[in-house]
Amino acid sequence: MRTRILTALVAIPFALAVVFYLPNEGFALFCIAVLGLGAWEWGGFLRVGNAVRFFYLALMLLGFVASWYLMAEPDFLLWSLRVAATWWAAATLWVLLYPRGFGNGNPNKIMIAVTGILVLVPTFVAMVSLQGREGNGPWQLMVVVAMMWAADSGAYFAGRFLG
């Protein structure tokens, strides 16, 4: 518990500084670094050697950079968010059907890899787009981040309380 509180005391001011004071290009680079770490961790779900894991990381980094350049296109954000929303609807169905034997309880490595792409790349696009919006974009991003932190903390405390 103490570690979580100390982490929050350091992470919250750092996150505020990154969101409110970095220019959008710097924020995009920061997101690429953080989501790159996430992609490396996701590569661990594949249960493959480090060579394939590095390839997966490189593929994800390429996806982030390509998305960054494509964000200049007027329709890209809407297209990207439609893909993400479609994915989350399909993922919800997948979770609901999973107990009934959907996928035989063993998702294949390709599905795991694609899932990572469909989760992390739209996350990059959404975060960079929100932070870069004129006016209150950084505040909107912080509302989304605060909701995620609250949900994560609530799940942690509920899990500790309920067992």
Summary of the structure (lengths in Angstrom):
residues: 163
radius of gyration: 17.5
end to end distance: 15.4
largest distance: 48.3
contacts: 413
relative contact order: 0.11
helix: 87%
strand: 0%
